[in-house]
Amino acid sequence: MSAERARVTVFDTTLRDGEQSPGCSMNHQEKLRLAHQLDRLGVDVIEAGFPIASDGDFEAVKAIAAVVRRPIIAGLARACHPDIERAWEALKHAAHPRIHVFLATSDIHLQYKLRITRDQCVTQARDAVRFAKSLCDDVEFSPEDATRTDPEFLCRVLDAVVEAGATTLNIPDTVGYTVPAEFGELIATIRKRVKGIEKVTISAHCHNDLGMAVANALAAVAAGARQVECTINGIGERAGNASLEEIVMAMRTRPDRYPYETGVATEQIFAASQMLSEITGVAVQPNKAIIGRNAFAHEAGIHQDGMLKNPLTYEIMTPKSVGVPDSKLVLGKHSGRHALGMRCEQLGYQFDRRALDDIYRRFVRLADKIKHVEDHHLLELIRDTHKPAASATPLIEPIPAEQAAAVNVPTPSVPVPEPEPARPFPVVSATNAFGLPLPVHADPHHEQTQQEDYLWGV
Ligand SMILES: [Mn+2]
């Protein structure tokens, strides 16, 4: 069965596109740590950075290339010689290097950002890929803003770069504008029209501005793309990139609809997610699919009862399959007796029906006051209920809400760093897109490295 499934390459760009998002800068050691975890996770390609963006980025790409030897290590470059040379300098000792060249192709970018004609765009893309190819066998090309590019012209650019030696054509929905059916059609058009397309891999790079990044990436795969670009926790520019964990688990949970294989060791997903949150200090939203704190939590009584009888009732994948230790039954006011009884048993107390009813009534009253009843509350309640003068004892004092919330955060060993203050977006000058890095207006409050000034890419 698995032999029939097509293999999809997982290209992780957490360290490049992800790192470009506000508040997600990482230092050298942190990037290395995360790169090792991405290796354990089994991604096929790690885009380690944008070497010309800063010396820090250059050094990080170089260091990752030196020590992470299994996956392909990619470095981003604009379609110009200085960028490509710098990327190659950082990558050349990698076991499997890839130069990723990008150039915008939409009229709006050509006219207002690059100030070049379509013909100039084709020439520049071809020359850049040819130069990259002279240094490195593995060359990926991205027509930035592809989804807002005239498809006719897009195919013309892709023809030129395939001829120049590109081995992967990545189709970026840079601004998160496309929708699944449209994106699938675009991929199908490219497959039909671009000369030599059968020799290259088509890739999708989707952004989540309309909440459709993962759906768009999956639509691209269904239409023939065989590489997906994604990030851990879906971090990335603006609303983020397609989330690696969602794409991979969609394929794993619905092989009937997505009969594709990846090399991802899904049990490493949770660890990767936790590590990234810890490093950046950017928490994952509690209801985030796959790796949010509540993704495997069941509070409603009827759900809890079903879960205890058979997890398949409400669980389409197991927490274990993504590396979450166990699904959490959150005890709250919607919980039922069965769940309460089970938790009491796990805490070492077995009660007959009447005793459990008694505890249950007190439990519901307490849960009304404090949202989540933690084990220590429950223990207090049990002791209270069963001491001799129980009936005369008032219910335990509800703890203040903020204290209860603090107790409830399930990250015991990880100190939560101060959130970084929001920084204004630096304004990038529109001149000279082809020579040296663009000058950037200094932000007096901007203490990080210059990488964040490169707030554009594919
Ligand atoms: Mn991007």
Boltz pocket constraint, residues with backbone or C-beta under 6 A from the ligand:
constraints:
  - pocket:
      binder: B
      contacts: [[A, 17], [A, 172], [A, 174], [A, 205], [A, 207], [A, 236], [A, 237], [A, 241], [A, 457], [A, 458]]
      max_distance: 6.0
